[in-house]
Amino acid sequence: MVGRVVEIATDGRHLSIFRGFLVIAEKGEEIGRIALDEIAAVVANAHGLTYTNNALVELSSHGVPIVLCGANHMPAAIVWPVDAHHIQTGRMNDQVSASLPLKKRLWAQLVRAKILGQGAALASVGAPSGGFYLLSRKVRSGDPDNVEAEAARRYWPLLLGKAFHRDQDGGGTNDLLNYGYAVLRAGIARAVMAAGLHPSFGLMHSNRSNPMILIDDLMEPFRPTVDREVQRLVKDGAREVDRDAKVALARVMVIDLPTNLGLSPLMTCAERLAQSLARAYAGESDSLDLPLPALPLEG
């Protein structure tokens, strides 16, 4: 079962646990509850929230990451279980011991999938997508030519207009992207956790102050799905992260993506990707289980 991303967006709410349920209350009155087994992640995106210690412990014991967001809707912290997988230690040892050539080859697969996804996102909204397939073919091991950046320079003006500039603190459309990526990051965090991998040991991202590097690596092929949803919201008049936009973007993890096994929710695709990465680290495979482009691309 694909779990639900629970977003807490109203200030002053209180989270606690009662008989296997996460209970949300306001001014001492219960306003909602959800079974712990149904939750994929919790995104805390409001001010003045309070939690019982038991709520944090029980969510963690159920493998539910808790994403704490700042004012710009970007994650400021993630509450992470200490022990999330029965062979976690062995898998982390494999992860740390992985050779640089292997990590470069795996990174190239992620970048190719991201670029193909960007082209498919453009095609799905009627924007020119020609050239993205060819760009994906240019990606070499480790992407030394930074084809990823070249694709991004072409992609954003085509998807969101020539005036758009991707800036995490830019407000407006950028805030919508930040929020969508926060939901995506929560789902990828759960997948990484379930695979027994450590989020701080990535493939190619190298920000030493980022403890979630692997999550950011594995997000890349799925970012175009968020981008496409944001483009749709902006086209329909969204200008800020309001209630309707949050509801729409909170559903991103259940969007169906094409795979070799047929359509699967994004959350399932993320879990397959993380598990395939664990197998690659263990020397059992040299390829990642990635979603397919949603639409055929022009050559």
Buried (B, 14 or more C-beta within 10 A) or exposed (E): EBBBBBBBBBEEBBBBBEEEBBBBBEEEEEEEBBEBEBBBBBBBBBEEBEBBEEBBEBBBEBBBBBBBBEEBBBBEEBBBBEEBBEEBEEBBEBBEEBEEEBBBBBBBBBBBBBBBBBBBBBBBBEBEBEBBBEBBEEBEBBBEEEBBEBBBEBBBEBBBEEEBEEEEEBEBBBBBBBBBBBBBBBBBBBBBBBBBBBBBBBBBBEEEEBBBBBBBBBBBBBBBBBBBBBBEBBEEEBEEBEEEBBEBBBBBBBBBBBBEEEEBBBBBBBBBBBBBBBBBBBEEEEEBBBBBBBBEBBE
